[in-house]
Amino acid sequence: MPSSSARSRATTRRSPRSAPRAAAAATHPEERPLEAVLAAVFGVLVAAEDGYLAWLMWTPEVGWDRFMLAPLLLAVAALAGAAAVFLGRRRGWLLLAVAAGLPIAVLLVLVVLFAVLGGGAAMWSAIGLLVGPVGCLVLALRRPVRRWTSPARAGRSAGGRRGGGSSR
């Protein structure tokens, strides 16, 4: 019967190369992450809120005014950013973040203005309208969303290295 001490003395041979990491395949996922879908949904919500703010500026006497153009352009930018994030287009997260950041600034000014004027229902409505842009901004800046819309996602192989030419 051989002794077990003979097996313990033998060293196992190891390769000088490190084993491939399982996280390398997860750095650029092939399927759309849930955060990207939620960011797109919040982007549509931001566009709806921008449309609501444009509707609040509309007056029957004047009709369409040039001041209404800013929230409508922000709504179009939010819809374009939501579509870009949902489809995984390059830098879609950046467009969505800008389209969410500008309404945050406007709504914060409105909250401060209404608070100085006495608060009330108008201030709380403006605070409630902050939920959409803040959620959109938080989701658009998350790493899975940025990774999903990164320009290098399509140019990399499953191993994580760039395809094509050499590094020299």
Contacts in CASP RR format, 6 or more apart in sequence:
PFRMAT RR
TARGET T0000
AUTHOR 0000-0000-0000
METHOD contacts of the structure
MODEL  1
MPSSSARSRATTRRSPRSAPRAAAAATHPEERPLEAVLAAVFGVLVAAED
GYLAWLMWTPEVGWDRFMLAPLLLAVAALAGAAAVFLGRRRGWLLLAVAA
GLPIAVLLVLVVLFAVLGGGAAMWSAIGLLVGPVGCLVLALRRPVRRWTS
PARAGRSAGGRRGGGSSR
20 159 0 8 1.000
24 158 0 8 1.000
24 159 0 8 1.000
24 160 0 8 1.000
25 158 0 8 1.000
25 159 0 8 1.000
27 147 0 8 1.000
27 160 0 8 1.000
28 147 0 8 1.000
28 150 0 8 1.000
28 152 0 8 1.000
28 153 0 8 1.000
28 156 0 8 1.000
28 160 0 8 1.000
29 144 0 8 1.000
29 147 0 8 1.000
29 148 0 8 1.000
32 86 0 8 1.000
32 88 0 8 1.000
32 148 0 8 1.000
33 144 0 8 1.000
33 145 0 8 1.000
33 147 0 8 1.000
33 148 0 8 1.000
34 144 0 8 1.000
35 139 0 8 1.000
35 142 0 8 1.000
35 144 0 8 1.000
35 145 0 8 1.000
35 148 0 8 1.000
36 85 0 8 1.000
36 86 0 8 1.000
36 88 0 8 1.000
36 144 0 8 1.000
36 145 0 8 1.000
36 148 0 8 1.000
36 149 0 8 1.000
37 86 0 8 1.000
38 139 0 8 1.000
39 82 0 8 1.000
39 85 0 8 1.000
39 93 0 8 1.000
39 96 0 8 1.000
39 136 0 8 1.000
39 139 0 8 1.000
39 140 0 8 1.000
39 142 0 8 1.000
39 145 0 8 1.000
40 81 0 8 1.000
40 82 0 8 1.000
40 83 0 8 1.000
40 85 0 8 1.000
40 86 0 8 1.000
41 82 0 8 1.000
42 82 0 8 1.000
42 100 0 8 1.000
42 132 0 8 1.000
42 135 0 8 1.000
42 136 0 8 1.000
42 139 0 8 1.000
43 78 0 8 1.000
43 79 0 8 1.000
43 81 0 8 1.000
43 82 0 8 1.000
43 96 0 8 1.000
43 99 0 8 1.000
43 100 0 8 1.000
43 132 0 8 1.000
43 136 0 8 1.000
44 78 0 8 1.000
44 79 0 8 1.000
44 82 0 8 1.000
45 132 0 8 1.000
45 136 0 8 1.000
46 74 0 8 1.000
46 75 0 8 1.000
46 78 0 8 1.000
46 82 0 8 1.000
46 99 0 8 1.000
46 100 0 8 1.000
46 103 0 8 1.000
46 132 0 8 1.000
46 133 0 8 1.000
46 136 0 8 1.000
47 74 0 8 1.000
47 75 0 8 1.000
47 76 0 8 1.000
47 78 0 8 1.000
47 79 0 8 1.000
47 82 0 8 1.000
47 99 0 8 1.000
48 75 0 8 1.000
49 103 0 8 1.000
49 129 0 8 1.000
49 132 0 8 1.000
49 133 0 8 1.000
50 71 0 8 1.000
50 72 0 8 1.000
50 74 0 8 1.000
50 75 0 8 1.000
50 78 0 8 1.000
50 103 0 8 1.000
51 71 0 8 1.000
51 72 0 8 1.000
51 75 0 8 1.000
52 129 0 8 1.000
53 71 0 8 1.000
53 103 0 8 1.000
53 106 0 8 1.000
53 129 0 8 1.000
54 68 0 8 1.000
54 71 0 8 1.000
54 72 0 8 1.000
54 75 0 8 1.000
57 65 0 8 1.000
57 67 0 8 1.000
57 68 0 8 1.000
57 71 0 8 1.000
58 64 0 8 1.000
58 65 0 8 1.000
58 68 0 8 1.000
59 65 0 8 1.000
71 103 0 8 1.000
74 99 0 8 1.000
74 102 0 8 1.000
74 103 0 8 1.000
77 95 0 8 1.000
77 98 0 8 1.000
77 99 0 8 1.000
78 96 0 8 1.000
78 99 0 8 1.000
78 100 0 8 1.000
78 136 0 8 1.000
80 95 0 8 1.000
80 99 0 8 1.000
81 92 0 8 1.000
81 95 0 8 1.000
81 96 0 8 1.000
81 99 0 8 1.000
82 96 0 8 1.000
83 89 0 8 1.000
84 90 0 8 1.000
84 91 0 8 1.000
84 92 0 8 1.000
84 95 0 8 1.000
84 96 0 8 1.000
84 149 0 8 1.000
85 92 0 8 1.000
85 93 0 8 1.000
85 96 0 8 1.000
85 140 0 8 1.000
85 145 0 8 1.000
85 148 0 8 1.000
85 149 0 8 1.000
88 148 0 8 1.000
88 149 0 8 1.000
88 153 0 8 1.000
89 149 0 8 1.000
90 149 0 8 1.000
90 150 0 8 1.000
90 151 0 8 1.000
91 149 0 8 1.000
91 151 0 8 1.000
92 149 0 8 1.000
93 140 0 8 1.000
93 141 0 8 1.000
93 145 0 8 1.000
93 146 0 8 1.000
93 148 0 8 1.000
93 149 0 8 1.000
96 136 0 8 1.000
96 140 0 8 1.000
97 137 0 8 1.000
97 140 0 8 1.000
97 141 0 8 1.000
99 136 0 8 1.000
100 132 0 8 1.000
100 133 0 8 1.000
100 134 0 8 1.000
100 135 0 8 1.000
100 136 0 8 1.000
100 137 0 8 1.000
100 140 0 8 1.000
101 133 0 8 1.000
101 137 0 8 1.000
103 133 0 8 1.000
104 130 0 8 1.000
104 133 0 8 1.000
104 134 0 8 1.000
104 137 0 8 1.000
107 126 0 8 1.000
107 129 0 8 1.000
107 130 0 8 1.000
107 133 0 8 1.000
108 130 0 8 1.000
110 126 0 8 1.000
111 123 0 8 1.000
111 126 0 8 1.000
111 127 0 8 1.000
111 130 0 8 1.000
114 120 0 8 1.000
114 122 0 8 1.000
114 123 0 8 1.000
114 126 0 8 1.000
115 123 0 8 1.000
139 145 0 8 1.000
147 153 0 8 1.000
152 162 0 8 1.000
155 162 0 8 1.000
155 163 0 8 1.000
156 162 0 8 1.000
156 163 0 8 1.000
157 163 0 8 1.000
END
